[in-house]
Amino acid sequence: MAGSITKVERNRKLWGYVFLIPSLFFLVMFILYPLVNSIFMSFTNWTGFNNDSYSFVGAKNYVDLFTKNPGFWNAMVINLVFAFVSTAIQTVLGFLLAFCVYYMTSGWQRFYKVALYIPVILPASVIAVMWRFMLSPDTGLVNVILRTMGLDNLCRAWVGDPSTALGTVIAVNTWQYVGFTMILFLIAMLNIPTEVIESAQMDGAGKFRQLLSFFIPLTASTTETNIILSITGGMKSFALFYMLTGGGPGTATTVVSMVIYNTAFVDFKFYRALAMATVLFVIILVLVLISRRIGHEAETNIE
């Protein structure tokens, strides 16, 4: 009997490995191979058109990137500001929305979960076109509302003013993805044992005390997940910037992905674009590892 059980378990493991083969194949072919090949080609002078007409140039592309390309680093600063500010606003707002929805009836919970999540599933092109109309200096809904309220001095070309362009993109990005953050936190809150919350209420703890003592600590892992997703998404952001502002005015909203795109597909200098992409990948990886480290220490302190 023991031998037959062992044989059954062995067959299950074998079939498990067999079913992993397609996933492993796609992982290698479409993620690992392109990644390794891109890093290798970043040490060449490949133009992107002929795979036989490139030569190895060592670290020249990286030296030039660090010494002769201030535009890339300016874009990196914009990327970092966008990623961290968006993450902070999105995390706090998403958590508070989830906390409010948690105490609603099931019917209202369903309504707000759908209503707030709709922007998440909309394509970036739809978001950009919709908000370009709403932010139009003359006929846009935002300025019309401000004029109706007598706040004409606040009206401006929101995406055409260097002082407000980046903040406007951050606001639009938050509007689009705060629903996703809210859903993550709401799921975590609904998984908190109801006995814990009921006991706190019986002991006289108000909602603010429950927020500080239970909801924030018990959703720490979700906070970490959201921060990692938001930062990586912000550092890779391209479509919203490209279609909403085009990187303008000037270079006020030019992010790294746009610099890489222009370098590769406008200037046809793929070798420089690959070096930029590799540096961006390393920076994102470092940020993820730092976020994971901080999150692990926070969870340890809570425990």
C-alpha positions in Angstrom: 0.0 0.0 0.0 2.8 2.4 0.9 4.5 1.7 -2.3 1.4 2.3 -4.4 0.8 5.7 -2.6 4.4 6.7 -3.3 3.9 5.7 -6.9 0.7 7.8 -7.1 2.4 10.8 -5.6 5.4 10.4 -8.0 3.0 10.3 -11.0 1.3 13.5 -9.7 4.6 15.3 -9.5 5.6 14.0 -12.9 2.4 15.3 -14.5 2.8 18.6 -12.6 6.2 19.0 -14.3 4.8 18.1 -17.7 2.0 20.7 -17.4 4.7 23.3 -16.4 6.6 22.8 -19.7 4.4 25.2 -21.8 4.7 27.9 -19.2 8.4 27.4 -18.9 8.8 27.5 -22.7 6.9 30.8 -23.0 8.9 32.2 -20.0 12.2 31.4 -21.7 11.2 32.4 -25.2 9.4 35.6 -24.5 11.0 36.9 -21.3 14.4 35.4 -20.4 15.7 35.2 -24.0 14.7 38.8 -25.0 16.0 40.1 -21.7 19.4 38.4 -22.0 19.7 39.2 -25.7 18.8 42.9 -25.1 21.5 43.2 -22.5 24.0 41.6 -24.8 23.1 43.8 -27.7 23.4 46.9 -25.5 27.2 46.3 -25.6 27.2 46.5 -29.5 26.6 49.1 -32.1 23.5 47.3 -33.5 21.1 49.6 -35.4 18.1 47.3 -35.2 17.9 46.4 -38.9 20.6 44.0 -39.7 21.6 41.2 -37.3 24.9 40.6 -39.1 26.2 44.2 -39.2 27.0 45.0 -35.6 30.2 44.8 -33.6 31.0 44.6 -29.9 31.9 48.1 -28.5 32.2 47.2 -24.8 30.8 49.6 -22.2 30.9 52.6 -24.6 27.1 52.9 -24.8 26.9 53.0 -21.0 29.7 55.5 -20.7 28.0 57.8 -23.2 24.7 57.4 -21.4 26.2 58.4 -18.0 28.4 61.3 -19.4 26.8 62.6 -22.6 23.0 62.2 -22.2 21.5 64.6 -19.7 18.1 64.3 -21.3 17.9 60.7 -20.1 18.6 61.6 -16.5 16.2 64.5 -16.6 13.6 62.1 -17.8 14.6 59.7 -15.0 14.0 62.4 -12.4 10.5 63.0 -13.8 9.9 59.3 -13.8 10.9 59.0 -10.1 8.7 62.0 -9.1 5.8 60.6 -11.0 6.2 57.1 -9.6 6.6 58.0 -5.9 4.0 60.8 -5.8 1.5 58.6 -7.7 2.2 55.7 -5.4 1.8 57.8 -2.2 -1.5 59.4 -3.3 -2.9 56.2 -4.8 -2.0 54.1 -1.7 -3.5 56.5 0.8 -6.6 57.3 -1.2 -7.2 53.7 -2.2 -6.9 52.5 1.4 -9.3 55.2 2.7 -11.8 54.4 -0.1 -11.6 50.7 0.8 -12.1 51.5 4.5 -15.2 53.5 3.7 -16.6 50.8 1.3 -15.9 48.2 4.0 -18.6 49.6 6.3 -21.2 49.9 3.5 -24.0 47.5 2.8 -23.3 44.7 0.3 -25.4 46.5 -2.4 -23.4 49.7 -2.1 -20.2 47.7 -1.9 -21.0 46.1 -5.3 -21.8 49.5 -6.8 -18.6 51.2 -5.7 -16.4 48.2 -6.6 -17.7 48.4 -10.2 -17.9 52.2 -10.4 -14.3 52.7 -9.2 -12.9 49.8 -11.2 -14.3 50.9 -14.6 -11.4 53.3 -15.3 -8.9 50.5 -14.7 -10.2 48.5 -17.6 -10.3 51.4 -20.0 -7.5 51.6 -22.6 -4.9 54.4 -22.2 -6.0 55.9 -25.5 -9.6 56.3 -24.3 -8.3 57.8 -21.0 -6.0 60.3 -22.8 -8.6 61.4 -25.4 -11.3 61.8 -22.7 -9.1 63.9 -20.4 -7.7 66.0 -23.2 -11.3 67.2 -23.9 -12.0 67.7 -20.2 -8.8 69.6 -19.7 -9.1 71.8 -22.8 -8.3 75.5 -21.8 -11.5 76.9 -23.4 -14.2 74.3 -23.5 -12.9 71.7 -21.1 -15.2 70.5 -18.3 -12.6 71.3 -15.6 -12.2 75.0 -16.5 -16.0 75.3 -17.1 -16.7 74.1 -13.6 -14.0 76.5 -12.2 -15.5 79.5 -14.1 -19.0 78.5 -12.9 -17.7 78.6 -9.3 -16.1 82.0 -9.9 -12.6 80.6 -9.8 -11.5 82.0 -13.2 -8.0 82.7 -11.8 -7.4 79.0 -11.5 -8.3 78.2 -15.1 -5.3 77.3 -17.2 -4.0 75.0 -20.0 -3.5 72.1 -17.6 -1.4 69.9 -19.9 0.1 72.9 -21.7 1.6 74.7 -18.6 5.0 73.3 -17.5 4.0 74.0 -13.8 0.9 71.9 -13.9 1.5 69.3 -16.7 3.2 66.6 -14.5 0.7 67.1 -11.7 -2.1 66.8 -14.2 -0.8 63.5 -15.5 -0.4 62.3 -11.9 -4.0 63.2 -11.2 -5.3 61.4 -14.3 -3.2 58.3 -13.5 -4.5 58.3 -9.9 -8.1 58.6 -11.2 -7.5 55.6 -13.5 -5.8 53.2 -11.0 -7.1 54.2 -7.5 -10.0 51.7 -8.1 -7.5 48.9 -8.5 -5.8 49.9 -5.2 -9.1 50.1 -3.5 -10.1 46.6 -4.6 -6.8 45.2 -3.3 -7.3 46.8 0.1 -10.9 45.9 0.3 -10.2 42.2 -0.3 -7.6 42.3 2.5 -10.0 44.1 4.8 -12.8 41.6 4.1 -10.4 38.8 5.0 -9.9 40.2 8.5 -11.8 38.0 10.9 -15.1 39.7 11.8 -14.6 38.5 15.4 -11.6 40.8 15.7 -13.6 43.9 14.6 -16.6 43.0 16.7 -14.5 42.5 19.8 -12.9 46.0 19.2 -16.3 47.5 18.8 -17.5 45.9 22.0 -14.5 47.3 23.8 -15.5 50.8 22.7 -13.0 51.2 19.9 -14.3 53.7 17.3 -13.6 53.6 13.6 -10.5 55.7 13.9 -9.1 53.4 16.6 -10.0 50.4 14.5 -8.2 52.0 11.5 -5.0 52.5 13.4 -5.0 49.3 15.5 -6.4 46.7 13.1 -6.9 47.8 9.5 -3.5 49.4 8.9 -1.4 46.6 10.5 -3.4 43.7 9.1 -3.2 45.0 5.6 0.5 45.7 5.6 1.3 42.9 3.1 -1.3 44.4 0.7 0.3 47.8 1.2 3.6 46.4 0.2 2.2 44.7 -2.9 0.4 47.9 -4.0 3.6 49.9 -3.5 5.6 47.5 -5.6 3.0 47.4 -8.4 2.6 51.2 -8.4 6.3 52.0 -8.4 7.1 49.6 -11.2 4.1 50.8 -13.2 5.1 54.4 -12.7 8.7 53.8 -13.8 7.5 52.0 -16.9 4.7 54.5 -17.8 4.6 55.4 -21.4 1.1 55.4 -23.1 -0.6 58.0 -20.8 2.3 60.5 -21.2 2.7 59.8 -24.9 -1.0 60.3 -25.7 -2.0 62.9 -23.1 1.0 65.3 -23.2 3.4 64.0 -25.9 6.2 64.7 -23.4 5.5 68.4 -23.4 5.4 71.2 -22.9 9.0 71.1 -23.8 10.4 68.2 -21.8 8.2 68.8 -18.7 6.6 65.3 -19.0 9.2 63.5 -21.0 9.7 60.2 -19.2 12.4 57.5 -19.7 10.2 55.2 -21.9 9.6 58.1 -24.3 13.3 58.8 -24.5 13.9 55.1 -25.2 11.2 55.1 -27.9 12.5 58.2 -29.6 16.1 56.9 -29.5 15.1 53.5 -31.0 12.3 54.3 -33.5 13.0 58.0 -34.4 16.8 58.2 -34.2 17.3 54.5 -35.1 20.0 54.1 -32.4 18.9 50.8 -31.0 22.2 50.3 -29.2 21.7 53.4 -27.1 18.0 52.5 -26.5 19.0 49.1 -25.2 21.5 50.5 -22.8 18.8 52.9 -21.5 16.4 50.1 -21.1 18.9 48.0 -19.2 19.7 50.9 -16.8 15.9 51.4 -16.3 15.5 47.7 -15.6 18.2 47.8 -13.0 16.8 50.9 -11.3 13.3 49.3 -11.2 14.8 46.1 -9.8 16.6 48.0 -7.1 13.5 49.9 -6.1 11.5 46.7 -5.9 14.1 45.1 -3.7 14.2 48.1 -1.4 10.4 48.2 -1.2 10.4 44.4 -0.4 13.0 44.9 2.3 11.2 47.8 3.9 7.9 45.8 3.7 9.5 42.7 5.3 10.9 44.8 8.2 7.5 46.5 8.7 5.7 43.1 8.8 8.3 41.8 11.3 7.8 44.8 13.6 4.0 44.3 13.4 4.3 40.6 14.3 
